[in-house]
Amino acid sequence: MNRQRDGIAAVIQDVEKLAKQLRADIRKRAVGLPKNLPAVAGKLRKRAAAAAEQVEKYVHRLRMDLERGAAKGAKAKRKRVNSKAKTAGISA
């Protein structure tokens, strides 16, 4: 029981130590952030534009596929109507 508590206490201390070190590292890097901010923002804008372009292409392809499918469905429906009219002896 005592060993478990000691082990848990050691893990807690390690986590606290790592959190403190991480916080210090973030503070150190945050000081230099304003210098790199415009470059990072530019890269982010470029990547967002590229992602938006890909989404537009996918949506366009999807719309074209759906329109082709709808056209095929309408054509098939016309064929069914015409064949029913022919069998009934009515000209469509």
DSSP file (Angstrom, degrees, kcal/mol; ACC not computed):
  #  RESIDUE AA STRUCTURE BP1 BP2  ACC     N-H-->O    O-->H-N    N-H-->O    O-->H-N    TCO  KAPPA ALPHA  PHI   PSI    X-CA   Y-CA   Z-CA
    1    1 A M     >        0   0    0      0, 0.0     4,-1.9     0, 0.0     5,-0.1   0.000 360.0 360.0 360.0 -43.3    0.0    0.0    0.0
    2    2 A N  H  >  +     0   0    0      1,-0.2     4,-2.5     2,-0.2     5,-0.2   0.870 360.0  54.2 -66.7 -36.8    2.8    2.3    0.9
    3    3 A R  H  > S+     0   0    0      1,-0.2     4,-2.7     2,-0.2    -1,-0.2   0.900 106.9  51.3 -64.2 -40.1    4.7    1.5   -2.3
    4    4 A Q  H  > S+     0   0    0      2,-0.2     4,-2.7     1,-0.2    -1,-0.2   0.922 110.6  47.8 -63.5 -43.5    1.6    2.4   -4.4
    5    5 A R  H  X S+     0   0    0     -4,-1.9     4,-2.8     2,-0.2    -2,-0.2   0.910 112.4  49.5 -63.1 -41.5    1.3    5.7   -2.7
    6    6 A D  H  X S+     0   0    0     -4,-2.5     4,-2.2     2,-0.2    -2,-0.2   0.908 112.1  48.6 -63.9 -40.8    5.0    6.4   -3.2
    7    7 A G  H  X S+     0   0    0     -4,-2.7     4,-2.1     2,-0.2    -2,-0.2   0.912 112.8  47.2 -64.8 -42.8    4.7    5.4   -6.8
    8    8 A I  H  X S+     0   0    0     -4,-2.7     4,-2.5     2,-0.2    -2,-0.2   0.908 111.7  51.0 -65.0 -42.1    1.7    7.7   -7.3
    9    9 A A  H  X S+     0   0    0     -4,-2.8     4,-2.3     1,-0.2    -2,-0.2   0.889 109.7  50.6 -62.9 -38.7    3.4   10.5   -5.5
   10   10 A A  H  X S+     0   0    0     -4,-2.2     4,-2.3     2,-0.2    -1,-0.2   0.902 110.6  48.7 -66.4 -40.8    6.5   10.1   -7.8
   11   11 A V  H  X S+     0   0    0     -4,-2.1     4,-2.5     2,-0.2    -2,-0.2   0.917 111.1  50.5 -64.5 -42.9    4.3   10.2  -10.9
   12   12 A I  H  X S+     0   0    0     -4,-2.5     4,-2.6     1,-0.2    -2,-0.2   0.916 110.5  49.3 -61.4 -43.5    2.5   13.3   -9.7
   13   13 A Q  H  X S+     0   0    0     -4,-2.3     4,-2.5     2,-0.2    -1,-0.2   0.904 110.8  50.2 -63.3 -40.7    5.8   15.0   -9.0
   14   14 A D  H  X S+     0   0    0     -4,-2.3     4,-2.6     2,-0.2    -2,-0.2   0.918 111.5  48.2 -63.1 -43.1    7.1   14.1  -12.5
   15   15 A V  H  X S+     0   0    0     -4,-2.5     4,-2.5     2,-0.2    -2,-0.2   0.920 112.4  48.6 -64.2 -43.5    3.9   15.4  -14.1
   16   16 A E  H  X S+     0   0    0     -4,-2.6     4,-2.4     2,-0.2    -1,-0.2   0.907 111.9  49.9 -61.9 -41.6    4.2   18.7  -12.1
   17   17 A K  H  X S+     0   0    0     -4,-2.5     4,-2.3     1,-0.2    -2,-0.2   0.924 112.6  46.4 -63.5 -44.8    7.8   19.0  -13.1
   18   18 A L  H  X S+     0   0    0     -4,-2.6     4,-2.6     2,-0.2    -2,-0.2   0.879 111.6  51.7 -65.9 -38.1    7.1   18.5  -16.8
   19   19 A A  H  X S+     0   0    0     -4,-2.5     4,-2.5     2,-0.2    -1,-0.2   0.911 110.6  48.5 -64.3 -41.8    4.2   20.9  -16.7
   20   20 A K  H  X S+     0   0    0     -4,-2.4     4,-2.1     2,-0.2    -2,-0.2   0.909 112.8  47.9 -63.9 -42.1    6.4   23.6  -15.1
   21   21 A Q  H  X S+     0   0    0     -4,-2.3     4,-2.4     2,-0.2    -2,-0.2   0.901 111.7  50.0 -65.8 -41.3    9.1   23.0  -17.7
   22   22 A L  H  X S+     0   0    0     -4,-2.6     4,-2.5     2,-0.2    -2,-0.2   0.915 109.5  51.2 -62.8 -43.9    6.5   23.1  -20.5
   23   23 A R  H  X S+     0   0    0     -4,-2.5     4,-2.1     1,-0.2    -1,-0.2   0.910 111.1  48.4 -59.8 -43.3    5.1   26.4  -19.2
   24   24 A A  H  X S+     0   0    0     -4,-2.1     4,-2.2     2,-0.2    -2,-0.2   0.901 110.9  50.6 -65.0 -41.4    8.6   27.9  -19.0
   25   25 A D  H  X S+     0   0    0     -4,-2.4     4,-2.2     1,-0.2    -2,-0.2   0.902 109.9  50.1 -63.2 -41.1    9.3   26.7  -22.6
   26   26 A I  H  X S+     0   0    0     -4,-2.5     4,-2.2     1,-0.2    -2,-0.2   0.910 109.8  50.8 -64.4 -42.0    6.1   28.3  -23.9
   27   27 A R  H  X S+     0   0    0     -4,-2.1     4,-1.0     2,-0.2    -1,-0.2   0.910 109.8  50.6 -61.5 -42.0    6.9   31.5  -22.2
   28   28 A K  H  X S+     0   0    0     -4,-2.2     4,-0.7     1,-0.2     3,-0.4   0.917 114.8  42.6 -62.4 -43.1   10.4   31.5  -23.8
   29   29 A R  H  < S+     0   0    0     -4,-2.2     4,-0.5     1,-0.2     3,-0.3   0.782 105.1  63.8 -76.1 -26.8    9.0   30.9  -27.2
   30   30 A A  H >< S+     0   0    0     -4,-2.2     3,-0.5     1,-0.2    -1,-0.2   0.782  93.9  63.0 -68.2 -25.8    6.1   33.4  -26.8
   31   31 A V  H 3< S+     0   0    0     -4,-1.0    -1,-0.2    -3,-0.4     4,-0.2   0.903 107.8  41.3 -64.9 -40.9    8.7   36.2  -26.5
   32   32 A G  T >X S+     0   0    0     -4,-0.7     4,-1.0    -3,-0.3     3,-0.6   0.471  92.1  93.4 -84.5  -2.7    9.9   35.6  -30.1
   33   33 A L  H X> S+     0   0    0     -3,-0.5     4,-1.4    -4,-0.5     3,-0.7   0.897  74.6  58.5 -62.4 -46.0    6.4   35.1  -31.4
   34   34 A P  H 34 S+     0   0    0      0, 0.0    -1,-0.2     0, 0.0    -2,-0.1   0.818 102.7  56.3 -57.8 -28.8    5.6   38.6  -32.6
   35   35 A K  H <4 S+     0   0    0     -3,-0.6     4,-0.3     1,-0.2    -2,-0.2   0.893 116.1  35.2 -66.5 -40.0    8.6   38.5  -34.9
   36   36 A N  H <X S+     0   0    0     -4,-1.0     4,-2.6    -3,-0.7     5,-0.3   0.527  92.4  95.3 -91.9  -7.9    7.4   35.4  -36.7
   37   37 A L  H  X S+     0   0    0     -4,-1.4     4,-2.8     1,-0.2     5,-0.2   0.886  82.9  48.5 -58.3 -46.1    3.7   36.2  -36.5
   38   38 A P  H  > S+     0   0    0      0, 0.0     4,-2.2     0, 0.0    -1,-0.2   0.907 113.8  47.9 -61.4 -39.4    3.3   37.8  -40.0
   39   39 A A  H  > S+     0   0    0     -4,-0.3     4,-2.2     2,-0.2    -2,-0.2   0.917 113.5  47.0 -65.9 -42.7    5.2   34.9  -41.6
   40   40 A V  H  X S+     0   0    0     -4,-2.6     4,-2.5     1,-0.2    -1,-0.2   0.909 111.7  51.0 -65.0 -42.0    3.1   32.3  -39.8
   41   41 A A  H  X S+     0   0    0     -4,-2.8     4,-2.4    -5,-0.3    -2,-0.2   0.889 109.3  51.4 -63.1 -39.2   -0.1   34.2  -40.7
   42   42 A G  H  X S+     0   0    0     -4,-2.2     4,-2.3     2,-0.2    -2,-0.2   0.920 111.0  47.0 -62.8 -44.8    1.0   34.3  -44.4
   43   43 A K  H  X S+     0   0    0     -4,-2.2     4,-2.5     1,-0.2    -2,-0.2   0.908 111.9  51.1 -62.7 -42.0    1.6   30.5  -44.4
   44   44 A L  H  X S+     0   0    0     -4,-2.5     4,-2.5     1,-0.2    -2,-0.2   0.906 109.6  50.1 -62.7 -42.1   -1.8   29.9  -42.6
   45   45 A R  H  X S+     0   0    0     -4,-2.4     4,-2.4     2,-0.2    -1,-0.2   0.915 111.2  49.0 -61.6 -43.7   -3.6   32.1  -45.3
   46   46 A K  H  X S+     0   0    0     -4,-2.3     4,-2.3     2,-0.2    -2,-0.2   0.918 113.1  46.5 -62.9 -43.9   -1.9   30.2  -48.1
   47   47 A R  H  X S+     0   0    0     -4,-2.5     4,-2.4     2,-0.2    -1,-0.2   0.891 112.2  50.3 -66.8 -38.7   -2.8   26.8  -46.6
   48   48 A A  H  X S+     0   0    0     -4,-2.5     4,-2.5     2,-0.2    -2,-0.2   0.896 110.7  49.9 -65.6 -39.5   -6.4   27.9  -45.9
   49   49 A A  H  X S+     0   0    0     -4,-2.4     4,-2.3     2,-0.2    -2,-0.2   0.906 111.0  49.3 -65.0 -41.1   -6.7   29.1  -49.5
   50   50 A A  H  X S+     0   0    0     -4,-2.3     4,-2.1     2,-0.2    -2,-0.2   0.907 111.9  48.3 -64.3 -41.5   -5.4   25.8  -50.8
   51   51 A A  H  X S+     0   0    0     -4,-2.4     4,-2.3     2,-0.2    -2,-0.2   0.910 111.2  50.2 -65.0 -41.7   -7.8   23.9  -48.6
   52   52 A A  H  X S+     0   0    0     -4,-2.5     4,-2.4     1,-0.2    -2,-0.2   0.890 109.2  52.3 -63.4 -38.9  -10.7   26.1  -49.8
   53   53 A E  H  X S+     0   0    0     -4,-2.3     4,-2.2     2,-0.2    -1,-0.2   0.910 109.3  49.1 -63.4 -42.3   -9.7   25.5  -53.4
   54   54 A Q  H  X S+     0   0    0     -4,-2.1     4,-2.6     2,-0.2    -2,-0.2   0.915 110.4  50.5 -63.2 -42.7   -9.7   21.8  -52.9
   55   55 A V  H  X S+     0   0    0     -4,-2.3     4,-2.7     1,-0.2     5,-0.2   0.918 109.4  51.4 -61.9 -42.7  -13.2   21.9  -51.2
   56   56 A E  H  X S+     0   0    0     -4,-2.4     4,-2.5     1,-0.2    -1,-0.2   0.908 110.3  49.2 -60.6 -41.8  -14.5   24.0  -54.2
   57   57 A K  H  X S+     0   0    0     -4,-2.2     4,-2.7     2,-0.2    -2,-0.2   0.928 112.2  47.6 -63.2 -44.9  -13.1   21.4  -56.6
   58   58 A Y  H  X S+     0   0    0     -4,-2.6     4,-2.5     1,-0.2    -2,-0.2   0.905 113.0  48.2 -63.7 -41.3  -14.7   18.5  -54.7
   59   59 A V  H  X S+     0   0    0     -4,-2.7     4,-2.7     2,-0.2    -1,-0.2   0.910 111.8  50.1 -65.7 -41.4  -18.1   20.3  -54.5
   60   60 A H  H  X S+     0   0    0     -4,-2.5     4,-2.6    -5,-0.2    -2,-0.2   0.932 111.9  47.6 -61.8 -45.9  -17.9   21.1  -58.2
   61   61 A R  H  X S+     0   0    0     -4,-2.7     4,-2.6     1,-0.2    -2,-0.2   0.909 112.2  50.0 -61.1 -41.9  -17.2   17.5  -59.0
   62   62 A L  H  X S+     0   0    0     -4,-2.5     4,-2.6     2,-0.2    -2,-0.2   0.926 111.2  48.5 -62.8 -44.5  -20.0   16.3  -56.7
   63   63 A R  H  X S+     0   0    0     -4,-2.7     4,-2.6     1,-0.2    -2,-0.2   0.915 112.2  49.0 -62.2 -42.7  -22.5   18.7  -58.4
   64   64 A M  H  X S+     0   0    0     -4,-2.6     4,-2.6     2,-0.2    -2,-0.2   0.915 112.0  48.6 -63.7 -42.7  -21.4   17.6  -61.8
   65   65 A D  H  X S+     0   0    0     -4,-2.6     4,-2.5     2,-0.2    -2,-0.2   0.910 112.4  48.5 -63.4 -41.8  -21.8   13.9  -60.9
   66   66 A L  H  X S+     0   0    0     -4,-2.6     4,-2.6     2,-0.2    -2,-0.2   0.907 111.7  49.2 -65.5 -40.8  -25.2   14.6  -59.4
   67   67 A E  H  X S+     0   0    0     -4,-2.6     4,-2.6     2,-0.2    -2,-0.2   0.910 111.5  49.3 -65.3 -40.9  -26.3   16.5  -62.5
   68   68 A R  H  X S+     0   0    0     -4,-2.6     4,-2.5     1,-0.2    -2,-0.2   0.912 112.2  48.8 -62.4 -41.4  -25.1   13.7  -64.7
   69   69 A G  H  X S+     0   0    0     -4,-2.5     4,-2.4     2,-0.2    -2,-0.2   0.899 111.7  48.5 -65.5 -40.0  -26.9   11.2  -62.5
   70   70 A A  H  X S+     0   0    0     -4,-2.6     4,-2.5     2,-0.2    -2,-0.2   0.892 111.5  50.2 -66.5 -39.3  -30.1   13.2  -62.6
   71   71 A A  H  X S+     0   0    0     -4,-2.6     4,-2.4     2,-0.2    -2,-0.2   0.907 111.6  48.0 -65.5 -40.9  -29.8   13.6  -66.4
   72   72 A K  H  X S+     0   0    0     -4,-2.5     4,-2.6     1,-0.2    -2,-0.2   0.905 112.0  50.2 -64.8 -40.4  -29.4    9.8  -66.7
   73   73 A G  H  X S+     0   0    0     -4,-2.4     4,-2.1     2,-0.2    -2,-0.2   0.898 111.7  47.0 -64.9 -39.9  -32.3    9.2  -64.4
   74   74 A A  H  X S+     0   0    0     -4,-2.5     4,-2.5     2,-0.2    -2,-0.2   0.888 112.3  50.6 -67.8 -39.1  -34.5   11.6  -66.5
   75   75 A K  H  X S+     0   0    0     -4,-2.4     4,-2.2     2,-0.2    -2,-0.2   0.919 111.3  47.7 -64.8 -43.2  -33.4   10.0  -69.7
   76   76 A A  H  X S+     0   0    0     -4,-2.6     4,-2.2     2,-0.2    -1,-0.2   0.886 110.9  51.7 -64.0 -38.7  -34.2    6.5  -68.3
   77   77 A K  H  X S+     0   0    0     -4,-2.1     4,-2.6     2,-0.2    -2,-0.2   0.918 108.5  51.0 -65.1 -42.3  -37.6    7.8  -67.1
   78   78 A R  H  X S+     0   0    0     -4,-2.5     4,-2.9     1,-0.2    -2,-0.2   0.902 109.2  51.5 -60.3 -40.5  -38.3    9.2  -70.6
   79   79 A K  H  X S+     0   0    0     -4,-2.2     4,-2.4     1,-0.2    -1,-0.2   0.908 110.3  48.5 -63.0 -40.9  -37.4    5.8  -72.1
   80   80 A R  H  X S+     0   0    0     -4,-2.2     4,-2.2     2,-0.2    -2,-0.2   0.913 112.7  47.7 -65.3 -42.3  -39.8    4.0  -69.7
   81   81 A V  H  X S+     0   0    0     -4,-2.6     4,-2.4     2,-0.2    -2,-0.2   0.925 113.3  48.2 -64.3 -44.4  -42.6    6.5  -70.5
   82   82 A N  H  X S+     0   0    0     -4,-2.9     4,-2.3     1,-0.2    -2,-0.2   0.897 111.8  49.0 -63.7 -40.0  -42.0    6.1  -74.2
   83   83 A S  H  X S+     0   0    0     -4,-2.4     4,-2.1     2,-0.2    -1,-0.2   0.883 111.6  49.3 -69.4 -36.1  -42.0    2.3  -74.0
   84   84 A K  H  X S+     0   0    0     -4,-2.2     4,-1.6     2,-0.2    -2,-0.2   0.897 111.6  49.7 -66.3 -39.3  -45.2    2.3  -72.0
   85   85 A A  H  X>S+     0   0    0     -4,-2.4     5,-3.2     1,-0.2     4,-0.7   0.891 110.1  50.6 -66.8 -38.0  -46.8    4.6  -74.5
   86   86 A K  H ><5S+     0   0    0     -4,-2.3     3,-0.6     1,-0.2    -1,-0.2   0.907 110.3  48.9 -66.2 -40.8  -45.7    2.3  -77.4
   87   87 A T  H 3<5S+     0   0    0     -4,-2.1    -1,-0.2     1,-0.2    -2,-0.2   0.809 113.1  47.6 -69.5 -27.4  -47.1   -0.8  -75.7
   88   88 A A  H 3<5S-     0   0    0     -4,-1.6    -1,-0.2     2,-0.2    -2,-0.2   0.545 116.5-116.4 -87.3  -7.6  -50.4    1.1  -75.1
   89   89 A G  T <<5S+     0   0    0     -4,-0.7     2,-0.4    -3,-0.6    -3,-0.2   0.724  72.5 130.1  81.0  22.0  -50.4    2.3  -78.7
   90   90 A I      < -     0   0    0     -5,-3.2     2,-0.4    -6,-0.2    -1,-0.3  -0.898  55.5-131.7-109.2 137.0  -50.1    6.0  -77.8
   91   91 A S              0   0    0     -2,-0.4    -9,-0.0     1,-0.1    -5,-0.0  -0.740 360.0 360.0 -88.5 135.1  -47.5    8.2  -79.4
   92   92 A A              0   0    0     -2,-0.4    -1,-0.1   -10,-0.1   -10,-0.1   0.449 360.0 360.0 -96.7 360.0  -45.6   10.3  -77.0
